[in-house]
């Protein structure tokens, strides 16, 4: 499986830059994508906040390329992950929206994907952690091997959770099989009705160690109420406090088993998504309650991964990409006092909005690229998107990608030797879209509430919004009226890119 393509492609792609070492051309690098869950631009200290300490994540930022304008494609998890895996805008797939735990796989088995591309270049591929892209064909039997799943989209090995940690089924799925399942205690899952005799948060609040605020009042697992109903699988159910250690052990094992060959690892952290239940050794590590403690736990996971690579002699031959699936949220369904204990901490780092939002806080996320000894530390203002990793990593490993992808090849940008980022980027929040071009963001008018139950502003504007996010990162000043030519420029690009997909749902306001 070892090929000489990397030696050739690395010479072409890397040696022309002054900030790479010559001997890098002789190595075929491992690639690890670490994706946090609901981690905001202001949740890591690499961007200057002083309210929480994330030294291990910061080490990636300060030792590699720290992007000031890194974007997810979407302000929610499933569509964001779909874009990363497929290199396609998620709004082109009507099923790419927040999924329940029993949803079918939304990536077609014959669809081109990031892991398939890496596998074609001779890499062994692994997915560990949060998945949230669906499993099976829509009628999952959790007591049998589940197909299609991670393997069918390109992963040789997988150990994942089906959706989010606040949704049932609350079990680990390894290579398609539920881990630790007792055949005499089969799993049943429903998102429509409860099972006879099964307690819920509404009728058995005395069983709760964490109370729900909104939407999380169905089946109780580990003293925590969830979304959806589940029966059975008692021995297979996870303990939330042990999830970080469980997945980290799987990561270490994957690295150990594949240390002598090139590997691609997708490591989906579950922190700081709700329910926030960090291990006891992290409880109280911040003044921000469980959300702050969960971020510290996530940072520890990153540190442990770096130590593992270093101990195996792999750190200098591993490209690490760290990011988050979307922007932050405080009150996302549980009474964990995240909002009350935040204090001076600003999860979005001064950006407006957060998870679920069309404002920049929804999709403008932390993004760092680290390759010890190969990539020089630098800060980049280039506009890049996680969706661009597919085409860019393909260039790195010498694979020609299929035509028609929305992923843009930006290897030089990701390696820190070019500041020429995307010309334009469509971002999405729950089916509604906006555009960034250069320093400008345009949001068309949309009907709907201004905020949701989480308290995050959604970006539903009564008129066109035009914001210069370089001079006004908080998007407090709508300058559409003062800049008609600029607005027209962004409108033209927006409607060209979204033609056939954009749906105006503000009928009383004519779109220009």
Secondary structure, DSSP 4 states (H G I P E B T S, - for coil): ---SHHHHHHHHHHTTSTTS-GGGGG---EEEEEEESS--TTSSGGGT--SS--HHHHHHHHHSEEEEEEE-SBSSHHHHHHHHHHSS-GGGSTT-SPPPTTPPP-S-TTS--HHHHHHHTT-EEEEEEE--S--TTSS--TTS---SSTGGGT-SEEEEESS-TTBS--B-EETTEETT--TTS--EEESS-PPTT--BTTT-GGG-SB-BSSS--SBEETTEE-BSEEES-GGGB--GGGHHHHHHHHHHHHHHHTTTS-EEEEEE--TTSSS----GGGTTSSSSHHHHHHHHHHHHHHHHHHHHHHHTT-GGGEEEEEEESS---S-SSB-S-TTTT-TT--TTTT-S--TT-SSGGGTB--EEEE-TTTSPPEEEEEEEEGGGHHHHHHHHHT-PPPTT-S----HHHHTTS-----S-EEEEETTEEEEEETTEEEE----S-SB-TT--B----SS-EEEETTT-TT-----TTT-HHHHHHHHHHHHHHHTTT-----TTS---
